Amino acid sequence: MDPKEENDKEQKPGEEDSSHEEHKKKKKKDELIEELKKSLDEKGEANKTLQEKILYLQAEFENFKRLKNKEKQDVLKFGNETLVKELLPVMDNLERALDHASNTEDFKSIHDGVKIIANEFLKVLERAGIERVEALGKKFDPNFHEAFLQEEKDDMEPDTVVKEMQKGYILNGRLIRPSMVAISKKPEIQ
């Protein structure tokens, strides 16, 4: 063998250690890469699972919104059902009164019958949370009364309600229609 080849085969001190260290480093790099790939795959699966959950929740939320919208529409359509059921007997009584009026000349009994029906109607409204605005003889209040005209009165304080042309109503504490009234004023001195 050639001495040169022999020299090449001989390793210098530390070369074997260096090669071994490089092999260890490469092995650590490969292990690290494998761990990172494994971690990336796990994260990808977790991400996919979360995306599926999000899609499921979005679908559930859309179903919930549809259901609530339908319930809201039903409340708007049928919310007055109880009130209407209570008003139907009032309507029946009005029709009976009209039938009776067409067969009689007794206007007093017709008047009394219609008055009873009006009271029945008022009771139904009260059960539904409706009350009348008290106006006659009260001080004019623009929050509850709408002045239609003024009448000269010496025996009353000015701005007192003397006549009610149309009754006002309150629904559960909220004014839904003011009373249309005539109010008093001091006579003009001529």
VOKERO-59624 format. One line per 5 residues: number of its first residue (from 0); their letters; for each residue x, z, y of N, C-alpha, C. Coordinates in nm, 3 decimals, m for minus. Each point is the difference from the previous one (the first is absolute). Last residue first. Example, Ala and Ser with C-alpha at 12.3 -4.5 7.8 and 13.67 -1.06 7.14 Angstrom:
! VOKERO-59624
1) SA) 1.285,0.708,m0.225,0.082,0.006,0.119,m0.077,0.073,0.109; 0.029,m0.007,m0.572,m0.089,0.000,0.119,0.090,0.000,0.120 $
END
This chain:
! VOKERO-59624
189) QIEPK) m11.742,2.827,9.193,m0.019,m0.114,0.091,m0.033,0.041,0.139; 0.262,0.171,m0.484,m0.077,0.046,0.116,m0.010,m0.116,0.097; 0.055,0.005,m0.555,0.064,m0.039,0.125,m0.091,0.043,0.115; 0.029,0.251,m0.488,m0.072,m0.102,0.079,0.074,m0.028,0.131; 0.265,0.154,m0.443,m0.073,0.059,0.112,m0.072,m0.110,0.076 $
184) KSIAV) 0.093,m0.069,m0.519,0.079,0.004,0.122,m0.087,0.062,0.109; 0.030,m0.071,m0.590,m0.063,0.038,0.126,0.098,m0.012,0.115; m0.010,m0.306,m0.465,0.045,0.129,0.054,m0.063,0.024,0.136; m0.064,m0.294,m0.498,m0.026,0.000,0.144,0.040,0.138,0.050; 0.198,m0.269,m0.462,m0.083,0.099,0.069,m0.026,m0.036,0.147 $
179) MSPRI) 0.202,m0.117,m0.536,m0.026,m0.074,0.123,m0.104,0.080,0.077; 0.381,0.166,m0.374,m0.141,m0.002,0.040,m0.011,m0.081,0.129; 0.402,m0.109,m0.350,m0.042,0.096,0.102,m0.150,m0.011,0.027; 0.284,m0.099,m0.462,m0.081,m0.066,0.101,m0.042,0.105,0.103; 0.312,0.105,m0.331,m0.013,m0.139,m0.043,m0.091,m0.079,0.094 $
174) LRGNL) 0.336,0.472,m0.013,m0.112,m0.068,0.064,m0.004,m0.145,m0.048; 0.199,0.417,m0.287,0.042,m0.113,0.084,m0.125,m0.070,0.055; m0.014,0.375,m0.314,0.075,0.044,0.118,0.044,m0.111,0.093; m0.254,m0.092,m0.403,0.111,0.089,m0.038,0.088,0.036,0.119; m0.330,m0.312,0.164,0.028,m0.006,m0.144,0.123,0.084,m0.029 $
169) IYGKQ) m0.410,m0.052,0.407,0.137,0.039,m0.033,0.014,m0.004,m0.151; m0.356,m0.225,0.408,0.029,0.059,m0.132,0.149,0.025,m0.016; m0.449,m0.097,0.390,0.140,m0.016,m0.040,0.025,0.071,m0.132; m0.466,m0.236,0.240,0.070,0.118,m0.048,0.144,m0.035,m0.040; m0.323,m0.226,0.384,0.052,m0.027,m0.135,0.083,0.119,m0.042 $
164) MEKVV) m0.243,0.026,0.397,m0.053,m0.130,m0.041,0.044,m0.036,m0.142; m0.083,0.470,0.295,0.089,m0.059,m0.101,m0.062,m0.132,m0.046; m0.019,0.361,0.459,m0.068,m0.089,m0.094,0.104,m0.060,m0.094; 0.123,0.320,0.327,m0.145,0.017,0.012,m0.078,m0.086,m0.099; 0.518,0.242,0.103,m0.068,m0.105,m0.075,m0.150,0.028,0.005 $
159) TDPEM) 0.352,0.138,0.389,m0.064,0.057,m0.118,m0.076,m0.114,m0.069; 0.247,m0.009,0.436,0.073,m0.037,m0.123,m0.052,0.074,m0.124; m0.144,0.238,0.446,0.046,m0.138,m0.014,0.078,m0.017,m0.132; m0.380,0.370,0.019,0.137,m0.017,0.047,0.038,m0.147,m0.012; m0.518,0.120,0.059,0.109,0.003,m0.098,0.134,m0.013,0.070 $
154) DDKEE) m0.450,m0.031,0.207,m0.004,0.122,m0.080,0.112,0.010,m0.104; m0.087,m0.377,0.296,0.031,0.117,0.085,0.016,0.125,m0.085; 0.089,m0.546,m0.108,m0.070,0.121,m0.045,0.038,0.115,0.092; 0.060,m0.579,m0.097,0.001,0.107,0.100,m0.086,0.115,m0.050; 0.278,m0.354,m0.311,m0.133,0.029,0.052,0.011,0.115,0.100 $
149) QLFAE) 0.330,m0.410,m0.262,m0.014,0.130,0.066,m0.143,0.014,0.052; 0.249,m0.294,m0.437,m0.056,m0.001,0.134,m0.007,0.141,0.054; 0.249,m0.109,m0.387,m0.067,m0.129,0.012,m0.063,m0.014,0.139; 0.421,0.294,m0.257,m0.104,0.001,0.103,m0.055,m0.141,0.017; 0.218,0.254,m0.430,0.022,m0.119,0.081,m0.116,m0.007,0.100 $
144) HFNPD) 0.256,0.412,m0.324,m0.116,m0.065,0.063,0.044,m0.123,0.077; 0.305,0.297,m0.228,m0.110,m0.010,m0.096,m0.120,m0.078,0.054; 0.411,0.084,0.247,0.054,m0.009,m0.137,m0.110,m0.022,m0.103; m0.083,0.079,0.473,0.036,m0.140,m0.032,0.063,m0.018,m0.138; m0.366,0.358,0.187,0.137,0.004,m0.051,0.039,m0.142,m0.041 $
139) FKKGL) m0.411,0.303,0.291,0.054,m0.129,m0.040,0.147,0.016,m0.041; m0.347,0.404,m0.057,0.083,m0.056,0.106,0.060,m0.131,m0.052; m0.466,0.155,m0.215,0.142,0.040,0.004,0.068,m0.065,0.120; m0.461,m0.081,m0.146,0.014,0.129,0.067,0.143,0.049,0.011; m0.065,m0.361,m0.359,m0.109,0.034,0.091,0.015,0.141,0.056 $
134) AEVRE) 0.306,m0.174,m0.343,0.015,m0.053,0.135,m0.103,0.055,0.097; 0.276,0.025,m0.520,m0.101,0.068,0.082,0.020,m0.045,0.144; 0.124,m0.267,m0.460,0.058,0.055,0.122,m0.115,0.063,0.078; 0.000,m0.056,m0.548,m0.041,m0.054,0.129,0.075,0.067,0.113; 0.193,m0.075,m0.512,m0.085,0.089,0.079,m0.031,m0.066,0.134 $
129) IGARE) 0.217,m0.098,m0.539,m0.041,m0.051,0.130,m0.088,0.103,0.068; 0.193,0.006,m0.459,0.094,0.043,0.103,m0.035,m0.049,0.140; m0.249,m0.045,m0.430,0.113,m0.095,0.004,0.099,0.035,0.112; m0.400,0.245,m0.057,0.077,0.020,m0.124,0.122,m0.093,m0.005; m0.301,m0.053,0.357,0.071,0.127,0.014,0.083,0.029,m0.124 $
124) LVKLF) m0.285,m0.376,m0.006,0.114,m0.021,0.089,0.083,0.127,0.016; m0.400,0.030,m0.240,0.096,m0.081,m0.076,0.126,m0.022,0.084; m0.358,0.210,0.211,0.063,0.091,m0.097,0.103,m0.074,m0.085; m0.263,m0.251,0.302,0.096,0.083,0.072,0.072,0.096,m0.094; m0.355,m0.258,m0.172,0.115,m0.086,0.030,0.109,0.082,0.069 $
119) ENAII) m0.409,0.209,m0.072,0.068,m0.020,m0.130,0.128,m0.082,0.021; m0.281,0.051,0.369,0.069,0.127,m0.030,0.076,m0.009,m0.132; m0.266,m0.367,0.119,0.113,0.011,0.094,0.078,0.128,m0.026; m0.399,m0.060,m0.241,0.106,m0.091,m0.049,0.123,0.007,0.091; m0.381,0.238,0.134,0.057,0.062,m0.121,0.115,m0.084,m0.054 $
114) KVGDH) m0.246,m0.179,0.355,0.080,0.113,0.047,0.067,0.071,m0.118; m0.306,m0.342,m0.090,0.127,m0.056,0.050,0.091,0.111,0.050; m0.432,0.128,m0.137,0.078,m0.050,m0.115,0.136,m0.056,0.044; m0.310,0.135,0.333,0.052,0.117,m0.073,0.087,m0.042,m0.117; m0.224,m0.341,0.238,0.100,0.065,0.085,0.064,0.117,m0.074 $
109) ISKFD) m0.364,m0.203,m0.206,0.117,m0.090,m0.003,0.114,0.062,0.080; m0.409,0.221,0.009,0.065,0.019,m0.130,0.122,m0.091,m0.013; m0.256,m0.045,0.389,0.060,0.134,m0.003,0.072,0.022,m0.133; m0.263,m0.390,0.076,0.134,m0.007,0.057,0.071,0.135,0.000; m0.402,m0.251,m0.271,0.035,0.138,0.034,0.145,0.006,0.049 $
104) ETNSA) m0.255,m0.374,m0.187,m0.005,0.004,0.146,0.040,0.139,0.050; 0.123,m0.303,m0.478,m0.072,0.108,0.067,0.004,m0.016,0.151; 0.233,m0.275,m0.344,m0.130,0.028,m0.062,m0.081,0.107,0.074; 0.453,m0.145,0.115,m0.076,m0.125,m0.005,m0.141,0.021,m0.056; 0.315,0.358,0.021,m0.040,m0.040,0.136,m0.085,m0.126,m0.002 $
99) HDLAR) 0.195,0.157,m0.405,m0.108,0.088,0.042,m0.053,m0.043,0.138; 0.382,m0.218,m0.161,m0.117,m0.035,m0.083,m0.122,0.080,0.044; 0.406,0.111,0.200,m0.048,m0.130,0.049,m0.123,m0.047,m0.079; 0.215,0.391,m0.142,m0.066,0.025,0.128,m0.055,m0.131,0.057; 0.260,m0.022,m0.389,m0.130,0.061,m0.029,m0.080,0.023,0.129 $
94) ELNDM) 0.442,m0.152,0.044,m0.085,m0.107,m0.054,m0.139,0.054,m0.035; 0.321,0.310,0.137,m0.038,m0.087,0.113,m0.092,m0.112,m0.048; 0.184,0.281,m0.327,m0.103,0.070,0.077,m0.045,m0.082,0.122; 0.360,m0.162,m0.262,m0.124,m0.002,m0.079,m0.115,0.064,0.078; 0.428,0.029,0.187,m0.053,m0.137,0.010,m0.132,m0.012,m0.077 $
89) VPLLE) 0.230,0.397,m0.043,m0.051,m0.009,0.137,m0.063,m0.138,0.021; 0.224,0.077,m0.406,m0.132,0.065,0.005,m0.062,m0.003,0.140; 0.442,m0.180,m0.043,m0.103,m0.080,m0.067,m0.137,0.068,m0.005; 0.421,0.198,0.166,m0.086,m0.067,0.097,m0.113,m0.080,m0.067; 0.343,0.225,m0.251,m0.083,0.101,0.065,m0.096,m0.063,0.100 $
84) KVLTE) 0.312,m0.274,m0.221,m0.093,0.054,m0.101,m0.092,0.105,0.062; 0.345,m0.173,0.269,m0.103,m0.101,m0.023,m0.103,0.051,m0.100; 0.378,0.266,0.077,m0.088,m0.001,0.117,m0.115,m0.098,m0.021; 0.334,0.008,m0.327,m0.076,0.126,m0.002,m0.100,0.003,0.115; 0.300,m0.369,m0.019,m0.099,m0.002,m0.108,m0.087,0.125,m0.002 $
79) NGFKL) 0.385,m0.161,0.287,m0.128,0.046,0.055,m0.108,0.008,m0.107; 0.443,m0.158,m0.099,0.015,0.134,0.058,m0.131,0.056,0.051; 0.135,m0.443,m0.213,m0.099,0.090,m0.058,0.006,0.142,0.056; 0.286,m0.374,0.153,m0.124,m0.065,m0.045,m0.108,0.101,m0.035; 0.436,0.149,0.126,m0.064,m0.067,0.114,m0.134,m0.062,m0.040 $
74) VDQKE) 0.257,0.195,m0.337,m0.047,0.105,0.091,m0.070,m0.063,0.119; 0.207,m0.292,m0.300,m0.120,0.061,m0.060,m0.057,0.109,0.090; 0.407,m0.197,0.125,m0.108,m0.096,0.017,m0.131,0.056,m0.057; 0.386,0.253,m0.071,m0.035,0.001,0.143,m0.116,m0.095,0.027; 0.183,0.003,m0.431,m0.073,0.124,0.025,m0.045,0.008,0.145 $
69) KNKLR) 0.276,m0.359,m0.116,m0.134,m0.016,m0.060,m0.084,0.125,0.024; 0.444,0.019,0.135,m0.073,m0.094,0.086,m0.141,m0.021,m0.053; 0.293,0.257,m0.259,m0.040,0.073,0.121,m0.079,m0.090,0.094; 0.183,m0.202,m0.384,m0.102,0.096,m0.038,m0.052,0.076,0.122; 0.363,m0.293,0.060,m0.121,m0.075,m0.030,m0.116,0.094,m0.033 $
64) KFNEF) 0.424,0.191,0.061,m0.054,m0.048,0.128,m0.129,m0.078,m0.022; 0.231,0.141,m0.384,m0.054,0.115,0.072,m0.063,m0.044,0.132; 0.233,m0.323,m0.248,m0.125,0.036,m0.067,m0.070,0.116,0.070; 0.425,m0.115,0.153,m0.095,m0.107,0.035,m0.135,0.027,m0.065; 0.349,0.286,m0.118,m0.041,0.024,0.139,m0.101,m0.106,0.045 $
59) EAQLY) 0.198,m0.048,m0.425,m0.090,0.116,0.001,m0.053,0.025,0.141; 0.328,m0.330,m0.048,m0.126,m0.045,m0.060,m0.102,0.114,0.000; 0.430,0.104,0.143,m0.064,m0.091,0.097,m0.135,m0.047,m0.053; 0.265,0.258,m0.288,m0.059,0.081,0.107,m0.067,m0.086,0.106; 0.233,m0.221,m0.345,m0.116,0.069,m0.056,m0.070,0.083,0.108 $
54) LIKEQ) 0.404,m0.207,0.115,m0.105,m0.101,m0.018,m0.128,0.064,m0.053; 0.375,0.277,0.030,m0.047,m0.037,0.134,m0.112,m0.102,m0.010; 0.219,0.118,m0.396,m0.082,0.111,0.047,m0.059,m0.033,0.137; 0.307,m0.303,m0.177,m0.126,m0.006,m0.076,m0.095,0.111,0.045; 0.430,0.001,0.182,m0.075,m0.114,0.052,m0.135,m0.014,m0.072 $
49) LTKNA) 0.302,0.325,m0.157,m0.057,0.039,0.128,m0.082,m0.114,0.061; 0.234,m0.089,m0.396,m0.107,0.096,m0.027,m0.068,0.042,0.129; 0.381,m0.270,0.036,m0.110,m0.078,m0.056,m0.121,0.091,m0.027; 0.396,0.206,0.137,m0.056,m0.078,0.110,m0.122,m0.079,m0.048; 0.252,0.226,m0.321,m0.074,0.098,0.082,m0.069,m0.072,0.116 $
44) EGKED) 0.280,m0.259,m0.267,m0.119,0.040,m0.076,m0.086,0.097,0.081; 0.414,m0.121,0.183,m0.089,m0.116,m0.001,m0.130,0.030,m0.073; 0.341,0.320,m0.008,m0.062,m0.006,0.133,m0.097,m0.118,0.009; 0.255,0.037,m0.391,m0.095,0.112,0.008,m0.074,m0.002,0.133; 0.346,m0.313,m0.055,m0.114,m0.033,m0.086,m0.107,0.109,0.005 $
39) LSKKL) 0.400,0.084,0.223,m0.074,m0.105,0.070,m0.122,m0.041,m0.081; 0.301,0.299,m0.198,m0.072,0.066,0.110,m0.086,m0.100,0.076; 0.283,m0.172,m0.329,m0.104,0.080,m0.064,m0.086,0.068,0.107; 0.375,m0.233,0.145,m0.102,m0.093,m0.050,m0.117,0.075,m0.061; 0.367,0.255,0.138,m0.072,m0.053,0.116,m0.109,m0.099,m0.043 $
34) EEILE) 0.287,0.171,m0.333,m0.087,0.107,0.052,m0.084,m0.050,0.118; 0.322,m0.293,m0.170,m0.109,0.017,m0.096,m0.098,0.108,0.048; 0.390,m0.061,0.249,m0.087,m0.117,0.016,m0.120,0.013,m0.094; 0.330,0.323,m0.043,m0.070,0.018,0.126,m0.099,m0.116,0.024; 0.290,m0.029,m0.368,m0.100,0.105,m0.022,m0.086,0.022,0.125 $
29) DKKKK) 0.358,m0.299,0.035,m0.103,m0.056,m0.087,m0.111,0.102,m0.026; 0.375,0.148,0.240,m0.077,m0.097,0.080,m0.113,m0.057,m0.083; 0.303,0.278,m0.219,m0.085,0.078,0.089,m0.087,m0.092,0.086; 0.319,m0.202,m0.274,m0.104,0.058,m0.083,m0.096,0.081,0.087; 0.379,m0.175,0.205,m0.092,m0.109,m0.031,m0.116,0.054,m0.083 $
24) KKHEE) 0.344,0.297,0.097,m0.074,m0.033,0.122,m0.104,m0.108,m0.027; 0.294,0.113,m0.348,m0.093,0.110,0.025,m0.088,m0.031,0.122; 0.347,m0.300,m0.094,m0.103,m0.011,m0.103,m0.107,0.110,0.019; 0.380,0.015,0.270,m0.084,m0.114,0.040,m0.115,m0.017,m0.099; 0.324,0.323,m0.103,m0.081,0.044,0.115,m0.095,m0.112,0.044 $
19) HSSDE) 0.314,m0.100,m0.331,m0.100,0.091,m0.055,m0.094,0.048,0.112; 0.363,m0.254,0.121,m0.093,m0.085,m0.073,m0.113,0.085,m0.057; 0.354,0.226,0.206,m0.074,m0.077,0.100,m0.105,m0.087,m0.067; 0.300,0.241,m0.271,m0.093,0.091,0.066,m0.088,m0.076,0.099; 0.349,m0.233,m0.201,m0.102,0.029,m0.099,m0.106,0.092,0.061 $
14) EGPKQ) 0.377,m0.099,0.257,m0.087,m0.116,m0.011,m0.112,0.025,m0.098; 0.352,0.316,0.091,m0.114,0.009,0.091,m0.094,m0.119,m0.011; 0.509,m0.068,m0.145,m0.069,0.129,0.000,m0.112,m0.002,0.104; 0.129,m0.456,m0.223,0.065,0.091,0.092,m0.077,0.131,m0.003; 0.033,m0.345,m0.409,m0.079,0.037,0.118,0.078,0.101,0.080 $
9) EKDNE) 0.126,m0.413,m0.352,0.017,0.140,0.035,m0.081,0.030,0.124; 0.019,m0.433,m0.149,m0.082,0.080,m0.088,0.013,0.148,0.032; 0.264,m0.312,0.229,m0.140,m0.018,0.039,m0.091,0.089,m0.085; 0.459,m0.015,m0.099,m0.023,0.073,0.125,m0.147,m0.007,0.042; 0.144,m0.252,m0.361,m0.001,0.140,m0.035,m0.028,0.087,0.121 $
4) EKPDM) 0.056,m0.456,0.053,m0.130,0.028,m0.058,m0.013,0.148,m0.035; 0.413,m0.149,0.152,m0.096,m0.004,0.110,m0.139,0.034,m0.052; 0.364,m0.046,m0.294,0.000,0.129,0.069,m0.103,0.003,0.114; m0.070,m0.291,m0.444,0.069,m0.015,0.127,m0.006,0.133,0.074; m0.017,m0.059,m0.534,m0.081,0.000,0.116,0.086,0.000,0.123 $
END
